[in-house]
Structures are given as C-alpha cells and as structure tokens.
Amino acid sequence: MDHLRELRNRIVISVLALAVTTIVGLIFFDPIWKFMAEPYCSLKISQQLRPECTFAVRGVFESFFVNLQVAALFGLVAASPVWLYQVWRFVTPALYRNEKKYTVTFLAIAVPLFLVGAAFAYLVMDTGLGFLLSFMPESALPFIEMNEYLSYWVIMLLVFGVSFEVPLLMVFLNIIGVLPRATLAKHRRLIVFLLFVFSAIITPGGDVFTMLALTVPMLILFALAEFVMFLRERRLPATEDYSGLDDDEASPLDTPADVTADNTDMETGPDTR
C-alpha cells in the first residue's frame, strides 16, 4: 500500500506541475505559436494569399483545440524537470548503487541529446517544408491548416529527438553486456544501410533533404557510440572481456588460479593435522 500511495503522490505532483505550465502556455500562446510557425512563415509561399503568413482553419473548434495542444506541448516540456524528477524518485529505491550511478549519468546525457535532436529538427524544418511545397503547381495556393502543421511539427521533433537517443541506448546495452562492440563492428555495413532505410520511412513527407538531415547526425552519433564502446572494452580486465566469444560459447566461470586451487584441495583433501 505504501508503494501505491507513493505512486499516487508522484502522479499528483506531476499532473499539478503540468497543469500550471499548460496554463502558462495558454497565457503566452501568441509568442509560442509565432516561434512554432516561423519555419513555415519564413517561406515566400506562405504569403501568397496576403502579405502576412497565412494558415487555414477548418471548423469552429479547430483553433480552440490547437491552442490547447500548443499549450499542453509547452507545458510538457516546461514541466519535464518536475515529472522526470518524480519518476526518478519513484524508481531509485529499487536500484542498486551502481545502477543508480549509471542511471543518473544516462539521464543527464539523454535529456540534452533529445533537446539537440529537437533543435536540429527545428532548424531544418523550413528547408523540408520548402522542398515538399516546391512540387505545388504555380496555379495552386497553399492552404496549410493549423492542426495539420502542428502535427507535422510535433512528429518532426519527436522523430529527431528519439532517434538521437539510439546511440546512447547502444552504449547502455554495451555496459550491461548485451551488445559487444565486436557484434556492432561485424554488422556495421548493415546498420548503416538500415539507418538510411529507417530515416526514409520515419521522416514525415519522405523528402530526401529531411532524410539526409536525420541520417547524417545519426551516423556521426553511431560512430561516436562505437568509439565509446571501444574505449570501455579496452579498459576492461582480460578476464572480464567476453566480447570475442561466439554466441554459443560459454564464458568461463572461474579464473585459472581459482580452478587450480580447487583441484589442489580436491586432491589433497582436508587437513587433518
């Protein structure tokens, strides 16, 4: 019951923090939306209907729900220190000391990596939109709906942000012994090919520029992760490095010195003197 009570308290604190930051997002909706609309508004095609950047609204309630979605998105990001801390405080009692050390380190790296990926998506979003809208005939006029643009915006940030976390996950799997660097090096060409395929499938719109904008940073992070795994395995004692073993080969349970000592005790027997 104490565990469930603590979970309830953590959820209540997180929800209250999210509610407060969402209200702040509603109050400052105009500057937040101006920031989010900048990738599209920087294109000349957004000013074909009138001198100002133009979005279309279809339906009576669409603008209201867009306001709520933008405010909730801002609230989720602004309240992230609170709810991440609550998740951390709820999980830590079940972890060992060394696991807590690794978790803090990876959390400290994961959040900046996600933000870097989201910032990178924001920087290339205008080029990706310009490429997609360049296929529109000259006789056509763009009617970009606010709801549709917001969905594209959120998907881009999530795709780039989460994708930038994959190399960190690889390093974590290497630390716990699931993914040796030798396995990674053996399938390096296949992994590079799969990164291109993944980027082509996951990027909204499927344009070449956005695909390359996601693939190139992921390749760099992949190489960096492999280098970190190499340095870590190089520092391991020879008796603890099992990365060279085949999948069906068992790792040794005892060191040669321990095995020799055990055999000696079995041959001589207990000392009866």
C-alpha positions as CSV (number, residue, x, y, z in Angstrom):
1,M,0.0,0.0,0.0
2,D,2.9,2.4,0.8
3,H,4.2,1.8,-2.7
4,L,0.9,2.6,-4.3
5,R,0.4,5.7,-2.1
6,E,3.9,7.0,-3.2
7,L,3.0,6.4,-6.8
8,R,-0.2,8.3,-6.4
9,N,1.6,11.2,-4.8
10,R,4.2,11.3,-7.6
11,I,1.5,11.3,-10.2
12,V,-0.5,14.1,-8.5
13,I,2.6,16.3,-8.2
14,S,3.4,15.7,-11.9
15,V,-0.1,16.5,-13.0
16,L,-0.2,19.7,-11.0
17,A,3.0,20.8,-12.5
18,L,1.8,20.0,-16.0
19,A,-1.5,21.9,-15.3
20,V,0.4,25.0,-14.1
21,T,2.8,25.1,-17.1
22,T,-0.1,24.4,-19.5
23,I,-2.0,27.4,-18.2
24,V,1.2,29.5,-18.7
25,G,1.3,28.2,-22.3
26,L,-2.3,29.3,-22.8
27,I,-1.4,32.8,-21.5
28,F,1.6,33.1,-23.7
29,F,0.1,31.3,-26.7
30,D,0.9,34.1,-29.2
31,P,4.7,34.2,-28.8
32,I,4.8,30.4,-28.6
33,W,2.8,29.9,-31.8
34,K,4.9,32.6,-33.5
35,F,8.0,30.6,-32.7
36,M,6.5,27.4,-33.9
37,A,5.1,28.9,-37.1
38,E,8.5,30.6,-38.0
39,P,9.7,27.6,-40.2
40,Y,6.7,27.9,-42.4
41,C,6.3,31.7,-42.3
42,S,9.9,32.2,-43.4
43,L,8.9,30.7,-46.8
44,K,7.6,33.1,-49.5
45,I,4.9,30.6,-50.4
46,S,3.2,31.3,-47.0
47,Q,2.5,34.9,-48.1
48,Q,0.7,34.2,-51.4
49,L,-2.8,34.9,-50.0
50,R,-1.8,38.1,-48.2
51,P,1.4,39.9,-47.1
52,E,1.3,38.2,-43.7
53,C,1.9,34.5,-43.1
54,T,-1.4,32.7,-43.5
55,F,-2.8,29.4,-42.0
56,A,-6.2,27.9,-42.7
57,V,-8.7,27.0,-40.1
58,R,-11.4,24.4,-40.9
59,G,-14.1,24.1,-38.4
60,V,-15.4,26.1,-35.5
61,F,-13.5,24.4,-32.7
62,E,-10.2,23.8,-34.5
63,S,-8.5,27.0,-33.4
64,F,-9.5,26.3,-29.8
65,F,-8.1,22.8,-29.8
66,V,-4.9,24.0,-31.5
67,N,-4.5,26.4,-28.6
68,L,-4.9,23.6,-26.1
69,Q,-2.4,21.3,-28.0
70,V,0.2,24.0,-28.2
71,A,-0.2,24.9,-24.5
72,A,0.0,21.2,-23.5
73,L,3.1,20.7,-25.6
74,F,4.7,23.7,-24.0
75,G,3.6,22.5,-20.5
76,L,5.0,19.0,-21.1
77,V,8.4,20.5,-22.0
78,A,8.4,23.2,-19.3
79,A,7.3,20.7,-16.6
80,S,9.8,18.0,-17.7
81,P,12.2,18.7,-14.7
82,V,9.4,18.1,-12.3
83,W,7.9,14.9,-13.7
84,L,11.3,13.4,-14.6
85,Y,12.4,14.0,-11.0
86,Q,9.2,12.3,-9.8
87,V,9.8,9.3,-12.0
88,W,13.4,9.2,-10.8
89,R,12.5,9.3,-7.1
90,F,9.9,6.6,-7.6
91,V,12.4,4.2,-9.4
92,T,15.6,4.8,-7.4
93,P,14.6,2.8,-4.2
94,A,14.5,-0.4,-6.4
95,L,18.0,0.1,-7.9
96,Y,21.5,-0.9,-6.7
97,R,24.1,1.7,-6.0
98,N,26.0,1.1,-9.3
99,E,22.7,1.1,-11.3
100,K,21.8,4.5,-9.8
101,K,25.1,5.8,-10.9
102,Y,24.6,4.7,-14.5
103,T,21.0,5.9,-14.5
104,V,21.9,9.4,-13.4
105,T,24.7,9.6,-16.0
106,F,22.4,8.4,-18.8
107,L,19.6,10.7,-17.7
108,A,22.0,13.6,-17.8
109,I,23.0,12.7,-21.3
110,A,19.6,11.7,-22.7
111,V,17.8,14.9,-22.0
112,P,20.4,17.1,-23.8
113,L,20.6,14.6,-26.7
114,F,16.8,14.8,-27.1
115,L,16.9,18.6,-27.0
116,V,19.7,18.7,-29.5
117,G,17.7,16.5,-31.8
118,A,14.6,18.6,-31.4
119,A,16.6,21.8,-32.1
120,F,18.1,20.2,-35.2
121,A,14.7,19.3,-36.5
122,Y,13.5,22.9,-35.9
123,L,16.5,24.2,-37.9
124,V,15.9,22.0,-41.0
125,M,12.1,22.2,-40.9
126,D,11.8,25.2,-43.1
127,T,14.0,23.5,-45.8
128,G,12.0,20.3,-45.6
129,L,8.7,22.3,-45.9
130,G,10.1,24.3,-48.8
131,F,11.1,21.1,-50.6
132,L,7.7,19.5,-50.2
133,L,5.8,22.6,-51.2
134,S,8.0,23.2,-54.3
135,F,6.1,20.4,-56.1
136,M,2.9,22.5,-55.9
137,P,1.8,24.0,-59.3
138,E,2.1,27.7,-59.8
139,S,-1.7,27.9,-60.2
140,A,-2.3,26.4,-56.8
141,L,-2.4,28.3,-53.5
142,P,-1.3,26.7,-50.2
143,F,-4.0,26.2,-47.5
144,I,-2.0,24.8,-44.6
145,E,-4.2,24.0,-41.7
146,M,-3.0,24.9,-38.2
147,N,-3.8,21.4,-36.9
148,E,-2.0,19.7,-39.8
149,Y,1.0,21.9,-39.4
150,L,1.2,21.3,-35.6
151,S,1.1,17.5,-36.2
152,Y,4.0,17.8,-38.7
153,W,5.9,20.0,-36.2
154,V,5.4,17.6,-33.3
155,I,6.3,14.5,-35.4
156,M,9.5,16.1,-36.7
157,L,10.6,17.0,-33.1
158,L,9.8,13.5,-31.8
159,V,11.4,11.7,-34.7
160,F,14.7,13.6,-34.4
161,G,14.7,13.7,-30.6
162,V,14.1,10.0,-30.1
163,S,16.4,9.0,-33.0
164,F,19.3,10.9,-31.3
165,E,18.8,8.6,-28.3
166,V,19.5,5.4,-30.2
167,P,23.3,5.6,-29.9
168,L,23.0,6.2,-26.2
169,L,20.9,3.1,-25.9
170,M,23.7,1.2,-27.7
171,V,26.2,2.3,-25.2
172,F,23.9,1.3,-22.3
173,L,23.4,-2.2,-23.8
174,N,27.2,-2.5,-24.1
175,I,27.7,-1.6,-20.5
176,I,25.3,-4.3,-19.3
177,G,26.9,-6.8,-21.6
178,V,24.1,-7.3,-24.1
179,L,25.8,-5.6,-27.1
180,P,29.5,-6.2,-27.5
181,R,31.4,-3.8,-29.8
182,A,32.6,-6.8,-31.9
183,T,29.0,-7.6,-32.9
184,L,28.5,-3.9,-33.9
185,A,31.6,-3.9,-36.0
186,K,30.7,-7.2,-37.7
187,H,27.4,-5.8,-38.9
188,R,28.5,-2.1,-39.5
189,R,27.5,-2.0,-43.2
190,L,24.1,-3.5,-42.5
191,I,23.5,-1.0,-39.7
192,V,24.4,1.9,-42.0
193,F,22.1,0.7,-44.6
194,L,19.3,0.2,-42.1
195,L,19.8,3.8,-40.8
196,F,19.1,5.1,-44.3
197,V,16.0,2.9,-44.6
198,F,14.8,3.9,-41.2
199,S,15.2,7.6,-42.0
200,A,13.4,7.3,-45.3
201,I,10.5,5.6,-43.6
202,I,10.2,7.6,-40.4
203,T,10.6,11.2,-41.7
204,P,7.3,12.8,-42.5
205,G,6.9,13.7,-46.1
206,G,9.7,11.4,-47.2
207,D,11.8,14.1,-48.9
208,V,15.4,13.5,-49.5
209,F,16.7,16.5,-47.6
210,T,14.9,15.7,-44.3
211,M,16.0,12.0,-44.7
212,L,19.7,13.1,-45.0
213,A,19.3,15.6,-42.2
214,L,18.4,12.8,-39.9
215,T,20.7,10.1,-41.3
216,V,24.0,12.1,-41.2
217,P,23.8,13.1,-37.5
218,M,22.8,9.5,-36.6
219,L,25.8,8.1,-38.5
220,I,28.0,10.5,-36.6
221,L,26.5,9.5,-33.2
222,F,26.7,5.9,-34.2
223,A,30.4,6.2,-34.8
224,L,30.8,8.1,-31.6
225,A,28.9,5.4,-29.7
226,E,31.1,2.7,-31.2
227,F,34.2,4.6,-30.2
228,V,33.0,4.9,-26.6
229,M,32.3,1.2,-26.6
230,F,35.8,0.5,-27.9
231,L,37.4,2.6,-25.1
232,R,35.3,1.0,-22.5
233,E,36.1,-2.6,-23.5
234,R,39.8,-1.7,-23.9
235,R,39.8,-0.7,-20.2
236,L,38.2,-4.0,-19.0
237,P,40.4,-6.7,-17.5
238,A,41.1,-9.5,-19.9
239,T,39.2,-11.9,-17.6
240,E,36.1,-9.8,-17.9
241,D,36.1,-9.1,-21.6
242,Y,33.9,-11.8,-23.2
243,S,33.1,-9.8,-26.4
244,G,35.2,-12.2,-28.5
245,L,33.2,-15.3,-27.6
246,D,30.7,-16.8,-30.0
247,D,27.0,-16.7,-29.3
248,D,27.0,-20.5,-28.4
249,E,30.3,-20.4,-26.4
250,A,30.0,-20.3,-22.6
251,S,32.0,-17.7,-20.7
252,P,34.5,-19.0,-18.0
253,L,33.1,-19.0,-14.5
254,D,36.4,-19.3,-12.7
255,T,39.8,-17.9,-13.2
256,P,42.7,-20.3,-13.9
257,A,44.1,-19.7,-10.4
258,D,40.8,-20.5,-8.8
259,V,40.4,-23.7,-10.8
260,T,44.0,-24.8,-9.8
261,A,43.3,-24.1,-6.2
262,D,40.0,-26.0,-6.3
263,N,41.8,-29.0,-7.9
264,T,44.6,-28.9,-5.3
265,D,42.1,-29.0,-2.5
266,M,40.2,-31.9,-4.0
267,E,43.5,-34.0,-4.5
268,T,45.0,-33.3,-1.0
269,G,41.7,-33.4,0.9
270,P,41.1,-31.6,4.2
271,D,44.0,-31.0,6.5
272,T,43.5,-33.4,9.4
273,R,46.6,-32.4,11.4
